[in-house]
Amino acid sequence: MTEEEQNRVYWQGLRDGDKESFFSLYNNTYFHLVRWGLKVTANDELVKDSVTQLFFQLWDKRHKLNPVTNVRAYLFTSLRRMLIDRLGHHSRIDAAITHLADEEALNELSYEEIIVRVQRDEELKRKLHRALEQLTPRQIELIRLVFFEGLTYEEVAARTSQSIKTAYNTIYNAIQLLRKLLK
């Protein structure tokens, strides 16, 4: 029996769900597929990964596979298509990374700009701290519960032994005061 005849037998076994035929086909064609794939691209990891992925796909779709007269030609064609797709995907990713790197280089801040931004942040923190000092302890507690602990107004009211409306009004008044002080 020729190698191609063996491959057809293994192919039919694969279509029928026979794992031994699947592994035999894999072992019988892997080296040839890798060697052929290296003619398409020199990236041996991509080729080996693509061959393995091709066989995973064949196993997943074994019930939909048609009979094939030239199994190696079918596998070579499938591998070529997969490699072209994957190379295109890799080139798009490389282009996106290059674009982001170029954009980042353009947007890179100078040392002076970084210092100015840090100073602005520090000033904003001081302003916020001064504004928070103007709130009552109850307002600070309710703001912490709602905005930092993520409680609902109902949960805040239950935890602080007050009505939902009182909790809502206290937080509303605190926010209004903060807005006024931070303008």
Residue pairs with C-beta under 8 A, 6 or more apart in sequence:
1 9
3 28
4 70
4 71
4 72
6 24
6 28
7 25
7 28
7 29
7 71
7 72
8 68
8 69
8 71
9 21
10 21
10 22
10 24
10 25
10 28
10 71
11 21
11 25
11 65
11 67
11 68
11 71
12 21
12 67
13 20
13 21
13 22
13 24
13 25
14 21
14 22
14 25
14 58
14 59
14 62
14 65
15 62
15 63
15 65
15 67
17 62
17 63
22 55
22 58
22 59
22 62
25 55
25 71
26 55
29 71
29 72
29 75
30 51
32 72
33 51
33 54
33 75
33 76
33 79
34 44
34 47
34 48
34 51
36 76
36 79
37 47
37 50
37 51
37 79
37 83
38 44
38 47
40 47
40 80
40 83
40 84
41 47
41 83
41 87
46 83
46 86
46 87
46 90
47 83
50 79
50 82
50 83
50 86
51 79
53 82
54 75
54 78
54 79
54 82
58 65
68 74
109 117
127 181
127 182
128 182
130 181
131 177
131 178
131 181
131 182
132 140
132 178
134 177
134 181
135 143
135 174
135 177
135 178
136 174
138 160
138 170
139 170
139 171
139 173
139 174
139 177
140 174
141 160
142 156
142 160
142 167
142 170
142 171
142 174
143 171
143 174
143 175
145 151
145 155
145 156
145 159
145 160
146 152
146 153
146 156
146 171
151 159
153 164
153 167
153 168
153 171
154 164
156 167
156 171
157 163
157 164
157 166
157 167
160 167
